[in-house]
Amino acid sequence: MTAASLSAHGTDRGPRFYLCALTYGHSLWQRGLAARATLCLDRALGADLRGDEPVLHAHPLPYAAMAWFLRHTPPEVFIGNPRIHFQHLADRMNEPRREQRRWRAWACWAIARALRPEWPADPKHEVVEPTPETIANRLERHGLAGETAIWRAALSPLPAASPLSSPLS
């Protein structure tokens, strides 16, 4: 897979795009490209889904995969500072579905902050960092049914096996 795999969807950001972003992210992770893999999960979280799509039953929103990527990126592999990335992404989100996508970015920021506390915030970026309760409330309001529970589970201690140990399992 290449970036052209995502571009092939044009402006359609529905279920097929979602699965493509997850698959491409998995491919990038397997190639040792952790930073690009996390960006694909960002793209998947931005997909236009209602919550009843069959792909979501097989492949829930990728909060657990994001947590796994952040936790298991080897020290020698570039991932940048996802905490800053998500902080900036959340603060600069635009339409479509601005609030949904914004609070998903904050949810990923909270995962990064919890799992990798050594990653600092951007001291020059003046933004009020939300509490986990605020994030949960906004996901309840703007996210899909059950999304908050998926996010909260990703904040919990993770099993030893990767959620991506086999293709998108």
Helices and strands as residue ranges (DSSP letters): H 3-7, H 15-30, H 34-45, H 54-58, H 63-72, H 82-91, H 98-115, H 132-142, H 147-155
